[in-house]
């Protein structure tokens, strides 16, 4: 048999292994997130920010901001719980490959090419907490812009964990018309520096 046959066999094997690995990771992430309402809260906040920014009446706009603060408080609580609950995760299923494309078994045989999901979740939880508490003293518009970036980065990490960095970045553009670099630049300095420190960029 010629070399092209074995290359084909290897490519097919790698494809199906990656599909299996991705399915496992989707189930794992779903189990981790299931006790929380993070996706619903994120959608509520982003839609609420857009409504407030588009409101011409000052009193109504202020009312929307106040309602969003309540959702932010709930989000902070759930993100901190998620970070605490996943802190003990370890091994290949806790790693996320930094490579643009997913190589078969890379989280097992090349841990140095990966970052740890629990570390990333802690960075996201603390970043969202900082922005919700408005430690930087931002005005409501700037705070909403920064919080949106924090939420998009968290979503990007979740997609990256399940698929690959390339797929996560493509989804960010397709769903939110935002490049990963743009979200990173708009997030709080602590989040940006934290993700850069572990190579989750």
PyMOL commands that set and color helices and strands:
alter all, ss='L'
color gray80, all
select helices_A, chain A and resi 3-33+38-54+58-85+92-94+106-109+111-113+117-132+140-162+165-176+180-186+189-198
alter helices_A, ss='H'
color red, helices_A
select strands_A, chain A and resi 95-97+114-116
alter strands_A, ss='S'
color yellow, strands_A
deselect
rebuild
show_as cartoon
